[in-house]
Amino acid sequence: MLKLIEPKYDELIFKQELLADEKTMAYNAKWGGAIDFSVERWKGWYDAWVVNPDRRFYRYLYSTEDKAFVGEVAFHFDDEFQCYICNLIIRHCFRGRGFGRAGLKLLLDEAREQGVTVIYDNIARDNPAVKLFNDCGFTEIWRNSDFIMLKREL
């Protein structure tokens, strides 16, 4: 079973490790791969995404079977695109076990509960997660040399 967990401040170590992991972040290779989420960045990020999340939502994905965080899900209102964009990352060692599909379903349910009626994701063209999103009802809106923009009505 998979659950959404609001992280405590000291649990941001998982996010730091998740973003620093080269295998997990391989989809981001074109933009530098792993991402530095140093402790100095935690407070501002935590305040914006967890304490006062204006048009934002962020949770860890927790596997009750593994008794571990397996990834993260989020959505936010993107000012550039003027829409809600979602995000899903599953730690590489937990991929292929259905956590992506289950986590995306939980995220979409939460977005719907919060009144979001349409959600998008801009996924790197070479990211294998495109298939997962298509299988979960997202459709392609446009693509460029870097991204595929996907849309799902809720």
PyMOL commands that set and color helices and strands:
alter all, ss='L'
color gray80, all
select helices_A, chain A and resi 9-20+24-31+39-51+92-94+99-113+129-135
alter helices_A, ss='H'
color red, helices_A
select strands_A, chain A and resi 2-5+56-63+68-78+83-90+118-124+139-143+147-153
alter strands_A, ss='S'
color yellow, strands_A
deselect
rebuild
show_as cartoon
